[in-house]
Amino acid sequence: MSEVLVVTSKVKKIAKEQGMRTSADAIEALSKIVEEKIKAGMEKAKAGGKKTVQASDITDTPLTPAC
């Protein structure tokens, strides 16, 4: 298992509010998505000559399909 990058208790709270539960692999999958978005944002920032990753660097990057 890799490092968890999301707050598990917060994710579980959101799910519980909707009458759902979350598995450990769901938390791992969310952490992987976060890691991919951060890396893609860093690449975009570097390509733009920046050393600071901004919200636009992250929100403008597409997610890679999980399948």
FENCOR-V752731 format. One record per residue. PHI is phi as a letter, one per 40 degrees, with the letter a starting at -180 (999 if undefined). PSI is psi in whole degrees, 0 to 359 (* if undefined). NEAR is the number of other ideal C-beta (glycine too) atoms within 10 Angstrom. Layout:
# FENCOR-V752731
((PHI/PSI/NEAR) (PHI/PSI/NEAR))
This chain:
# FENCOR-V752731
((999/136/8) (c/179/8) (c/137/7) (c/124/14) (b/3/15) (b/157/15) (c/105/10) (d/316/14) (c/325/7) (c/319/9) (c/315/16) (c/324/15) (c/316/11) (c/315/10) (c/316/14) (c/323/11) (c/337/8) (b/11/7) (g/23/6) (b/167/10) (b/164/9) (b/142/16) (c/165/9) (c/323/10) (c/336/9) (c/320/16) (c/318/18) (c/319/16) (c/318/14) (c/319/16) (c/321/18) (c/319/14) (c/316/15) (c/314/14) (c/316/13) (c/318/15) (c/319/18) (c/313/15) (c/318/12) (c/321/18) (c/322/19) (c/319/16) (c/319/13) (c/317/17) (c/315/17) (c/317/12) (c/331/9) (c/8/10) (g/21/6) (b/157/12) (b/359/7) (b/125/6) (c/125/17) (b/167/13) (d/320/8) (c/332/12) (c/329/21) (c/314/16) (c/337/9) (c/1/11) (c/133/17) (c/153/8) (c/143/9) (c/140/11) (c/141/5) (c/339/8) (c/*/3))
